């Protein structure tokens, strides 16, 4: 991963301005902040109404599950430092949003694992590999994302992640103490219905839509071909268009594919995603040759995930 960045000299002034606007994090991403306020207010407001007996617990469980699912958008943007150029502000928003599903996980540990996923997509060191398997096991794997990611951090940890594992352990101790006190005060069933069950449903939904579906059929490793390692789908309708899209892709000339890959490499090589430099390997930019199996629904020339992320 030591290839020098490729120059953007071929870009026009307008293209450079557009590229900069798309790849540099804002001082504060207000739409994400609004979402953060909405999901936290909804989640904790639901807790209060349910404890007061105004809202049935089963309804609170469903509302919290939906709110927690959308909270992951805030967490994910925070992982990529896309909410704010101010690191503490960015991480505060992400960490508080993560409380809804996994209050015992430190954001920096999650970031380390998530960037590992982008770096090793579909490879042996991809933490999301543990979320793949026989169809009947998938819901159970997805519901245990937090546990499986911890196992990955222990098995593949380095000098960076070890400190974050320790921080997560401390958060887990504090969480356990808090839950113990609430249970002793008679709120144990509320914890089950308003946090534990929603957290599992949140993870199951995220496991399908964020961790599993974007990389179907999981047969291409990031280092081999980054445009095939991820399949960007435009909804359920994309599935029905799979055959026709694949056929159209197969008829594209090799020259046009090479031009697309070249443009991608020019764009990616010196990209600053969320304010940090991302570099790609010469192997990633190598001519992939004819590719009749280009994935249906994927966008030609799509940028790979964040590589060599700084911590």
PyMOL commands that set and color helices and strands:
alter all, ss='L'
color gray80, all
select helices_A, chain A and resi 13-23+30-51+57-79+87-102+107-119+127-131+135-143+145-156+159-215+226-229+237-240+242-250+254-269
alter helices_A, ss='H'
color red, helices_A
select strands_A, chain A and resi 272-273+276-277
alter strands_A, ss='S'
color yellow, strands_A
deselect
rebuild
show_as cartoon
